Amino acid sequence: MNPIERSTRNSPIEPGYLDLRTLATYSSCSTRWLRDRLVDRTHPLPHYRVGGKLLVKRDDFDRWVAQYRHDRTVDELNDVVSGVLAQLSR
């Protein structure tokens, strides 16, 4: 059962807006780390403040975190492997 299913056990509707606790489960990040991202000066996590409640739209989070995707190139991987092999041969 995925985190969203767990958090909405009694609700047949999957939420589009997640509170920080549910988002933490969904993203495998701590609520503290997420709260820090809300006020990040260079790349803030989009969110809504309704009364005192903080909500993050799941689609917004997925788009936001996708910007951090890092694909290693073949050259980078070769450098990593070479470095590990060099350390093992010492």
Secondary structure as GFF3:
##gff-version 3
##sequence-region A 1 90
A	DSSP	alpha_helix	3	7	.	.	.	ID=ss1
A	DSSP	beta_strand	17	19	.	.	.	ID=ss2
A	DSSP	alpha_helix	20	27	.	.	.	ID=ss3
A	DSSP	alpha_helix	31	38	.	.	.	ID=ss4
A	DSSP	beta_strand	48	50	.	.	.	ID=ss5
A	DSSP	beta_strand	53	57	.	.	.	ID=ss6
A	DSSP	alpha_helix	58	66	.	.	.	ID=ss7
A	DSSP	alpha_helix	74	88	.	.	.	ID=ss8
###
